[in-house]
Amino acid sequence: MSTGPYTESPNAGNEWARIVRLDTQMNEETLVAEARAGSVEAFSRLIDRDGAVCYRLCFAILRSHADAQDAAQATFVKAWRQLPSLRDVSAWSDWLRRIAVRTAIDTARHNRPRMVWLADSDAAQADPSVALADRMELEAAFVRLSTDDRAVLTLRFYLDLELPQVAAALGVPLGTAKSRLHRALQRLRIALEAVP
Amino acid sequence: MSVEDELRELLSRDDDYTVPDLRAGILPQLGSQTPRWRLTPSAVVAGVALALVLVLGRAMLPTTNNPPAATAPAVGNATASPGMATEAPASAAPSASASIEPSAAPSVLPVVTTPPGSLGMDALATGTLGGARPGGGVCFWIEQGTTRMALVWPYGFGALDDPLRLVGPDGQDLARPGDHVELGGGALPGEIPPRPEDDPCGLGKVFIVSGVATVNGARSDVGEGSLRLVTREPGTSAFCSSTVQVGLMLVMSESSLRVQLLSSGDIRTATWPLGFTAHPGGRTTIVDGSGKVVMTQGVEDPTVRARVTASGVDVCGFRDAIYP
């Protein structure tokens, strides 16, 4: 132990150790537990870690970058406020996904209706093997679906979740998720036929 | 390929988009202290205490060449009327706060815009921004595949050259040709041909923009509303006669014009006297009802007569002048 005027206080040592611990690879459960205990630093790292997934999930449902950003940010704010109620820290990802889906659906309901939609040209031109027109038709048909339909399709075909996980993310029974998915696919096919 | 597989492929393309910085929009809402470098009231008190110690310490030294009085005047009080209450010395302490001269701003090129106060439409157009300089003018369009629509921008927007780019009402760069943009607004019905002056590139279709929602996935939210000032109704400024001089700076924050308190660094919304308007340019200016420029963006003014409340700042005048 060092002595004299250069001795660091015990608190400074603890603080340094805490920062080092946060800056190294903390696993998800530790981060969630720290965040649940009120650590904004730990929660910031969860945002860095899971923000992109959350944002892309919201964008897949909402089809708007502005709305997706709103929804992703609102998701994390809700998560922060509800964290004390999360008993099992290992359930963080599923729990956050459920909040994100709910928030995206709410965002779509509250936001202005979309009257014009132009498919993104960069994305459309990214893969010449699939006809641009087909992709635009699919995009147009997908956008015409209800937010609930887009949510169930996104969970199943974008996140590749199995039906029990889809049901959990939507907060509905398995049978309900199954029928919702079936009906959403039906409506997508109908919408595809209706695209001029 | 099945619909399911096509959908998988369509949605997987979303991964190519740039994810915006989410932290900036989340952390201020968490309701906890986050480590930030900013001037807090306690820091101000500590700074004043330290300054007093230094000043008094110097004053007590017999060999000092700096008389104490030389450190005493506060710039912000220089024009205060006798008997008028003034801002706390700590807030007026920075001696450089008298003014910061704006640097020479590049000249903004005019683009086709709507008149001030136009109503915006609520559609959303997504695509790639294009731009050109036909005959020395400027035109921008949004492009999707082979379809192009000329863009009419909100009042206050402009362009800069070399390279060509769109700038917002306060002169900030918003987007460049090639950027992926989401624009709020609305298209003219197909049966209404645009006027040639609204369509300098002769594209035949026009989208009237009410605001720039995102650029390359990053939130922008800049529209004409950015320059809209909240002004007081007549007969609601009785409190102005008792206001003190406050150090303020006009800033663009969260896509709208606000004022920054020089004393604390806090940025707040402001209400202005009736007839005040904001005008775009290299730096946005606030102009009173007679056309006189009273504030310029980025220039500190320690002589603003204003009432500071928890919810905002009520601007009443400057130096000894109070607007009705």
HADDOCK unambig.tbl for C-alpha pairs under 7 A between the chains (distance, minus, plus):
assign (segid A and resid 40 and name CA) (segid B and resid 34 and name CA) 6.73 0.50 0.50
assign (segid A and resid 44 and name CA) (segid B and resid 23 and name CA) 6.98 0.50 0.50
assign (segid A and resid 47 and name CA) (segid B and resid 23 and name CA) 6.75 0.50 0.50
assign (segid A and resid 51 and name CA) (segid B and resid 22 and name CA) 6.90 0.50 0.50
assign (segid A and resid 52 and name CA) (segid B and resid 19 and name CA) 5.97 0.50 0.50
assign (segid A and resid 55 and name CA) (segid B and resid 19 and name CA) 6.98 0.50 0.50
assign (segid A and resid 56 and name CA) (segid B and resid 14 and name CA) 6.76 0.50 0.50
assign (segid A and resid 56 and name CA) (segid B and resid 15 and name CA) 6.92 0.50 0.50
assign (segid A and resid 60 and name CA) (segid B and resid 11 and name CA) 6.32 0.50 0.50
assign (segid A and resid 65 and name CA) (segid B and resid 214 and name CA) 6.83 0.50 0.50
assign (segid A and resid 65 and name CA) (segid B and resid 217 and name CA) 5.61 0.50 0.50
assign (segid A and resid 66 and name CA) (segid B and resid 213 and name CA) 6.25 0.50 0.50
assign (segid A and resid 66 and name CA) (segid B and resid 214 and name CA) 6.08 0.50 0.50
assign (segid A and resid 66 and name CA) (segid B and resid 219 and name CA) 5.96 0.50 0.50
assign (segid A and resid 73 and name CA) (segid B and resid 22 and name CA) 6.12 0.50 0.50
assign (segid A and resid 73 and name CA) (segid B and resid 25 and name CA) 6.34 0.50 0.50
assign (segid A and resid 73 and name CA) (segid B and resid 26 and name CA) 5.55 0.50 0.50
assign (segid A and resid 76 and name CA) (segid B and resid 26 and name CA) 6.86 0.50 0.50
assign (segid A and resid 77 and name CA) (segid B and resid 26 and name CA) 6.13 0.50 0.50
assign (segid A and resid 77 and name CA) (segid B and resid 29 and name CA) 6.73 0.50 0.50
assign (segid A and resid 77 and name CA) (segid B and resid 30 and name CA) 6.35 0.50 0.50
assign (segid A and resid 80 and name CA) (segid B and resid 30 and name CA) 6.87 0.50 0.50
assign (segid A and resid 112 and name CA) (segid B and resid 122 and name CA) 6.87 0.50 0.50
assign (segid A and resid 114 and name CA) (segid B and resid 123 and name CA) 5.41 0.50 0.50
assign (segid A and resid 114 and name CA) (segid B and resid 124 and name CA) 6.12 0.50 0.50
assign (segid A and resid 115 and name CA) (segid B and resid 123 and name CA) 4.78 0.50 0.50
assign (segid A and resid 115 and name CA) (segid B and resid 124 and name CA) 6.72 0.50 0.50
assign (segid A and resid 116 and name CA) (segid B and resid 123 and name CA) 5.42 0.50 0.50
assign (segid A and resid 116 and name CA) (segid B and resid 124 and name CA) 5.47 0.50 0.50
assign (segid A and resid 116 and name CA) (segid B and resid 125 and name CA) 5.90 0.50 0.50
assign (segid A and resid 117 and name CA) (segid B and resid 124 and name CA) 6.49 0.50 0.50
assign (segid A and resid 117 and name CA) (segid B and resid 125 and name CA) 5.76 0.50 0.50
assign (segid A and resid 117 and name CA) (segid B and resid 126 and name CA) 6.59 0.50 0.50
assign (segid A and resid 118 and name CA) (segid B and resid 125 and name CA) 5.93 0.50 0.50
assign (segid A and resid 118 and name CA) (segid B and resid 126 and name CA) 5.29 0.50 0.50
assign (segid A and resid 118 and name CA) (segid B and resid 127 and name CA) 6.41 0.50 0.50
assign (segid A and resid 118 and name CA) (segid B and resid 144 and name CA) 6.38 0.50 0.50
assign (segid A and resid 119 and name CA) (segid B and resid 126 and name CA) 6.67 0.50 0.50
assign (segid A and resid 119 and name CA) (segid B and resid 127 and name CA) 6.83 0.50 0.50
assign (segid A and resid 119 and name CA) (segid B and resid 144 and name CA) 6.67 0.50 0.50
assign (segid A and resid 120 and name CA) (segid B and resid 126 and name CA) 6.31 0.50 0.50
assign (segid A and resid 120 and name CA) (segid B and resid 127 and name CA) 5.13 0.50 0.50
assign (segid A and resid 120 and name CA) (segid B and resid 144 and name CA) 6.50 0.50 0.50
assign (segid A and resid 121 and name CA) (segid B and resid 127 and name CA) 6.12 0.50 0.50
assign (segid A and resid 121 and name CA) (segid B and resid 128 and name CA) 6.82 0.50 0.50
assign (segid A and resid 121 and name CA) (segid B and resid 144 and name CA) 5.06 0.50 0.50
assign (segid A and resid 121 and name CA) (segid B and resid 145 and name CA) 5.45 0.50 0.50
assign (segid A and resid 123 and name CA) (segid B and resid 13 and name CA) 6.63 0.50 0.50
assign (segid A and resid 157 and name CA) (segid B and resid 4 and name CA) 6.99 0.50 0.50
assign (segid A and resid 157 and name CA) (segid B and resid 7 and name CA) 6.86 0.50 0.50
assign (segid A and resid 157 and name CA) (segid B and resid 8 and name CA) 5.17 0.50 0.50
assign (segid A and resid 158 and name CA) (segid B and resid 8 and name CA) 5.65 0.50 0.50
assign (segid A and resid 158 and name CA) (segid B and resid 11 and name CA) 5.82 0.50 0.50
assign (segid A and resid 158 and name CA) (segid B and resid 12 and name CA) 6.39 0.50 0.50
